[in-house]
Amino acid sequence: MDSTAGDDTAFVRFENVQKSYDGEALVVKNLNLDIAQGEFLTMLGPSGSGKTTCLMMLAGFETATHGNIFLDGEKIDNTAPHKRGIGMVFQNYALFPHMSVAENLAFPLEVRKINRSEIKSRVQRVLDMVELGDLGDRMPAQLSGGQQQRVAVARALVFEPSLVLMDEPLGALDKNLREQMQYEIKHIHEQLGVTVVYVTHDQSEALTMSNRIAVFEDGVVQQLASPTELYEHPKNAFVAAFIGENNKLIGTVTEANNGTCTVQLDNGDVIKASAVNIDGVGSKTTLSLRPERVMVIPEKDMPDHMENVFEAEVLELIYLGDHIRTRVRVCGDDEFIVKVPNTGAGHHLAKGRRIDVGWSVADCHALDAS
């Protein structure tokens, strides 16, 4: 799949890149991907989808079986990793345990023969940036996991690289600290304007941090777009299911025209949807619908724009503070989720109660049947 941004000013470019470890199966299949200077691009996908392999080829730790990789217009396929001038942040921090924090940060500068006074000022500058300005004399073992990860980020930035690669850097942190670090890395990126290529399997992390996200599956970029575009307009059933929560209904297309279609489900219910990725009348399709786009409709209060309305039975209610996660039986599906906003008044939902639920054509996407 061609995933290029379509211009000749790409800072990072993958050109027809393939990777095989055994000479037969391709882990990465014909990747064409352009990354702009200053962009924060996330490679997102499940384990084995090819995203980490792409990062390792860019870093120089793996070699492409076919194709070329360019950095700032220069082909880097035969350039040693340490000569690519790339900062790296890994999940396991990879700090030297026998060196202090300041010594860890000074190391990449000493290797580059930077003078001593410049090293001292740069180390202090990045320590202040990650809010560890007074911990330079500490040893890594004396720091918390979050502090160690901050040092790892600082070490990747201290020699002022034009490109920083991050491989699941927050995977070892607890939920609250992980969320805090997401915002910190995002703010550092905005402050410095450095190009970041980030790998994760966590879709909420990708949505929070990225300018664009490349969704990988089976060695192919399934969709490359902004977080908003991916969530609101998934191009296929895999992306719809992988990015955010998603109700999935399977049916057959009975009509299609002017960008909309009519779909008959196996239980006989008929739904009108936006035709995004269908094969035409008579073909199977997966309907994708976000739980927060489904409305519980008060009796005798039918919104004008609600083209799809069905009676549902409440099976389960989970109170989550800002909303009530409501599982209902509707359209032959017992796992259909509705996120009902907690407005205080509520709809007096109760297990076993029958309610009307509805959604618009625009919010219901007819996608491929896979």
Helices and strands as residue ranges (DSSP letters): E 2-3, E 12-20, E 26-35, E 40-44, H 51-59, E 66-71, E 74-75, G 81-83, E 86-90, H 101-111, H 116-129, G 140-142, H 145-157, E 163-167, H 175-192, E 195-200, H 203-209, E 212-217, E 220-225, H 227-232, H 237-242, E 247-257, E 260-265, E 270-275, E 284-289, G 291-293, E 295-297, E 308-319, E 323-330, E 333-341, E 354-359, E 364-367
